[in-house]
Amino acid sequence: MVLLERHGNPVFTRLADKYLARDYVREKIGEKYLVKQLWHGTAPSLIPFAKLPAKCVIKTTHGSSWNIILNEKSDHKEVVNTLRKWLKENYYWVQREYHYYPIKPRILIQDFLDDGYQDGPLDYRFWCFSGQPEAIQVGNNSPSGHIFFDTEWNELPLRYNDRFEDFAIEKPDNLNEMVQVAKSLSAGFAFVRVDLFNIKGKVYFGELTFVPAAGYIKFITDDWDVVLGDKWVGGIG
């Protein structure tokens, strides 16, 4: 049995940090796969709202789903107050995911990605084991998006939440490039989910996820626990 202290694996911590992970991506696959960074810092009051584009994304580097889509209707005071609240919180205490505990809270502002989907952009999540993508989960920001494919774009009979419904997604023309990116970023890890965006034929890095849904996923059907679990060889990450 592997016992982990609260501070956990420093490599996981570095790569779960949405700011520091960018350096890892540069080293592995190059700058071109990074979403343009507009600003970063630790003080919400210093955000240069007047210099930002009409639409962009504000996120914190130390948690999950702490994102704000900034647009012309956004209340800047409310945005600042929300960010101040998030920066005071340690995401470790939400689900006890150990690698989040040491992450330094920061603000990261990036370009808004638009792939034409109403609830997009679509998130292509590559479930990778020892550097090999085995399943691709595709979804968006609405409850309607949740489909699994293999790396040849054959739909898999795999789900993990009954509330999701299928919707049509065509095979990306640059799927091979996305698979290669996922292989490069996942090399050396027994398991990691590599999340990518595909914006009109251009691939962008999203994030690396070491514990999807904090480990509370219930696969449908149960046999997928065995199918994917058998591919997890060589430790915790």
C-alpha positions as CSV (number, residue, x, y, z in Angstrom):
1,M,0.0,0.0,0.0
2,V,1.3,3.5,-0.9
3,L,0.7,6.0,1.9
4,L,0.6,9.7,0.9
5,E,1.0,12.7,3.1
6,R,-1.3,15.7,2.6
7,H,1.4,17.4,0.6
8,G,1.4,14.5,-1.8
9,N,3.4,14.1,-5.0
10,P,5.2,17.3,-5.9
11,V,5.0,16.4,-9.6
12,F,1.2,16.1,-9.5
13,T,1.1,19.4,-7.6
14,R,3.1,21.2,-10.2
15,L,1.1,19.9,-13.1
16,A,-2.3,20.4,-11.4
17,D,-1.3,24.1,-11.0
18,K,-2.8,25.7,-14.1
19,Y,0.0,28.3,-14.2
20,L,3.0,26.0,-13.7
21,A,1.6,23.3,-16.0
22,R,2.2,25.7,-18.9
23,D,5.9,25.3,-18.5
24,Y,5.6,21.5,-18.7
25,V,3.6,21.8,-21.9
26,R,6.2,24.2,-23.4
27,E,8.9,21.6,-22.5
28,K,7.0,18.6,-23.9
29,I,5.2,19.9,-27.0
30,G,5.9,23.6,-27.5
31,E,4.3,27.0,-26.9
32,K,1.9,26.7,-29.9
33,Y,-0.4,24.4,-27.9
34,L,-0.9,26.9,-25.1
35,V,-4.0,29.2,-24.9
36,K,-2.8,32.8,-25.0
37,Q,-2.2,34.2,-21.5
38,L,-3.4,37.8,-21.0
39,W,-2.5,38.4,-17.4
40,H,-1.7,36.6,-14.2
41,G,-1.2,37.6,-10.6
42,T,-2.4,37.3,-7.0
43,A,-4.3,40.5,-6.4
44,P,-7.8,40.7,-8.0
45,S,-7.8,44.5,-7.5
46,L,-4.9,44.8,-10.0
47,I,-6.7,43.1,-12.9
48,P,-6.4,45.5,-15.9
49,F,-10.0,45.2,-17.0
50,A,-9.8,48.1,-19.4
51,K,-7.0,46.4,-21.3
52,L,-8.6,43.0,-21.6
53,P,-10.6,41.9,-24.7
54,A,-14.3,42.1,-24.7
55,K,-14.5,38.4,-23.9
56,C,-12.0,36.3,-22.0
57,V,-11.7,33.6,-19.3
58,I,-10.6,34.2,-15.7
59,K,-9.6,31.2,-13.6
60,T,-7.7,30.4,-10.5
61,T,-4.7,28.1,-10.7
62,H,-5.4,26.0,-7.6
63,G,-8.8,24.5,-8.0
64,S,-11.4,23.0,-10.3
65,S,-14.3,24.8,-12.0
66,W,-13.3,28.1,-10.5
67,N,-13.7,30.0,-13.8
68,I,-15.4,33.2,-14.9
69,I,-16.2,34.1,-18.4
70,L,-15.6,37.9,-18.6
71,N,-17.7,39.9,-21.1
72,E,-19.0,43.4,-21.5
73,K,-21.9,42.8,-19.1
74,S,-19.7,41.5,-16.3
75,D,-19.7,43.4,-13.0
76,H,-16.0,44.0,-12.3
77,K,-16.6,44.5,-8.6
78,E,-18.4,41.2,-8.3
79,V,-15.6,39.5,-10.2
80,V,-13.0,40.9,-7.9
81,N,-15.0,39.8,-4.8
82,T,-15.5,36.3,-6.2
83,L,-11.8,35.9,-6.9
84,R,-10.9,37.2,-3.4
85,K,-13.1,34.5,-1.9
86,W,-11.6,31.7,-4.1
87,L,-8.0,32.8,-3.4
88,K,-8.6,32.4,0.3
89,E,-9.8,28.8,-0.1
90,N,-7.7,25.6,-0.4
91,Y,-9.2,23.2,-2.9
92,Y,-7.8,20.3,-1.0
93,W,-10.6,20.5,1.5
94,V,-13.3,20.1,-1.1
95,Q,-12.6,16.4,-1.9
96,R,-9.2,15.8,-0.1
97,E,-7.3,15.6,-3.4
98,Y,-3.8,15.7,-1.8
99,H,-1.9,17.3,-4.7
100,Y,-4.0,20.5,-4.5
101,Y,-2.9,21.3,-1.0
102,P,0.4,23.0,-1.7
103,I,-0.6,24.9,-4.8
104,K,-0.1,28.6,-4.6
105,P,-3.4,30.5,-5.3
106,R,-3.1,32.7,-8.4
107,I,-5.3,34.3,-11.0
108,L,-4.8,33.4,-14.7
109,I,-6.6,35.2,-17.5
110,Q,-6.7,33.7,-21.0
111,D,-8.2,34.1,-24.4
112,F,-11.8,32.8,-24.8
113,L,-11.9,29.8,-27.1
114,D,-14.8,29.6,-29.4
115,D,-15.3,26.4,-31.5
116,G,-18.8,27.3,-32.7
117,Y,-20.7,25.0,-30.3
118,Q,-23.4,26.8,-28.3
119,D,-22.2,25.3,-25.0
120,G,-18.6,24.9,-26.1
121,P,-15.8,24.7,-26.4
122,L,-15.9,20.9,-26.6
123,D,-13.5,19.3,-24.1
124,Y,-11.6,16.3,-25.5
125,R,-10.4,14.3,-22.5
126,F,-7.9,11.6,-23.2
127,W,-7.7,8.9,-20.6
128,C,-4.1,7.8,-20.8
129,F,-2.3,4.8,-19.2
130,S,1.5,4.7,-19.3
131,G,1.6,7.2,-22.1
132,Q,-1.1,5.5,-24.2
133,P,-4.6,7.1,-24.8
134,E,-7.2,4.4,-24.3
135,A,-10.5,6.3,-24.3
136,I,-11.5,9.8,-25.3
137,Q,-14.3,11.5,-23.4
138,V,-15.9,14.4,-25.2
139,G,-18.2,16.9,-23.6
140,N,-19.1,20.5,-23.2
141,N,-20.4,22.9,-20.5
142,S,-24.0,21.6,-20.6
143,P,-25.3,18.3,-19.2
144,S,-26.0,17.1,-22.7
145,G,-22.4,16.4,-23.6
146,H,-20.9,13.1,-22.5
147,I,-19.6,10.5,-25.0
148,F,-16.6,8.1,-25.0
149,F,-14.7,7.1,-28.1
150,D,-11.7,4.9,-28.8
151,T,-8.7,6.4,-30.6
152,E,-10.1,5.4,-34.0
153,W,-13.3,7.4,-33.1
154,N,-15.5,4.3,-32.6
155,E,-18.1,5.1,-29.9
156,L,-17.7,3.1,-26.7
157,P,-20.5,1.7,-24.6
158,L,-19.1,3.6,-21.6
159,R,-20.8,6.2,-19.3
160,Y,-20.4,7.3,-15.7
161,N,-23.5,9.4,-15.2
162,D,-27.1,8.6,-16.3
163,R,-28.0,12.3,-16.4
164,F,-26.0,12.8,-19.6
165,E,-27.4,12.4,-23.0
166,D,-25.6,11.7,-26.3
167,F,-25.2,14.2,-29.1
168,A,-23.5,14.0,-32.4
169,I,-19.8,14.7,-32.6
170,E,-17.9,14.2,-35.8
171,K,-14.4,12.8,-35.9
172,P,-11.9,15.7,-35.8
173,D,-9.8,16.0,-39.0
174,N,-6.7,16.4,-36.8
175,L,-7.5,13.5,-34.4
176,N,-4.0,11.9,-35.0
177,E,-2.4,15.1,-33.8
178,M,-4.5,15.2,-30.7
179,V,-3.6,11.6,-29.9
180,Q,0.1,12.4,-30.3
181,V,-0.2,15.4,-28.0
182,A,-1.9,13.2,-25.4
183,K,0.8,10.6,-25.7
184,S,3.6,13.2,-25.2
185,L,2.0,14.8,-22.2
186,S,1.0,11.6,-20.5
187,A,4.4,9.8,-21.0
188,G,5.8,8.6,-17.7
189,F,2.5,8.5,-15.8
190,A,0.7,5.3,-14.9
191,F,-2.5,7.3,-15.4
192,V,-3.4,10.9,-16.3
193,R,-6.3,12.4,-18.2
194,V,-5.1,14.9,-20.8
195,D,-7.7,17.5,-21.6
196,L,-7.5,19.3,-24.9
197,F,-9.5,21.7,-27.0
198,N,-9.8,21.7,-30.8
199,I,-10.7,25.1,-32.1
200,K,-11.3,25.1,-35.8
201,G,-8.5,22.7,-36.4
202,K,-6.0,24.1,-33.9
203,V,-5.3,22.0,-30.8
204,Y,-4.9,23.7,-27.4
205,F,-3.9,22.2,-24.0
206,G,-6.6,22.4,-21.3
207,E,-5.2,20.7,-18.2
208,L,-3.9,17.5,-16.7
209,T,-6.3,15.6,-14.4
210,F,-4.8,13.0,-12.1
211,V,-8.0,12.2,-10.2
212,P,-11.1,12.6,-12.4
213,A,-14.2,13.6,-10.3
214,A,-12.0,13.1,-7.2
215,G,-12.1,9.4,-7.7
216,Y,-15.9,9.1,-7.2
217,I,-16.7,8.0,-10.8
218,K,-19.1,5.1,-11.1
219,F,-18.7,3.6,-14.5
220,I,-21.7,2.3,-16.4
221,T,-21.4,-0.6,-16.9
222,D,-19.4,-2.0,-14.0
223,D,-17.1,-4.1,-16.3
224,W,-15.4,-0.9,-17.4
225,D,-13.8,-0.7,-14.0
226,V,-11.9,-3.9,-15.0
227,V,-11.3,-2.9,-18.6
228,L,-9.6,0.4,-17.7
229,G,-8.3,-0.8,-14.4
230,D,-6.3,-3.6,-16.1
231,K,-4.5,-0.9,-18.0
232,W,-3.4,1.0,-14.9
233,V,0.0,-0.6,-14.2
234,G,3.0,0.7,-12.3
235,G,1.8,2.7,-9.3
236,I,-0.4,5.7,-8.6
237,G,0.6,8.1,-11.3
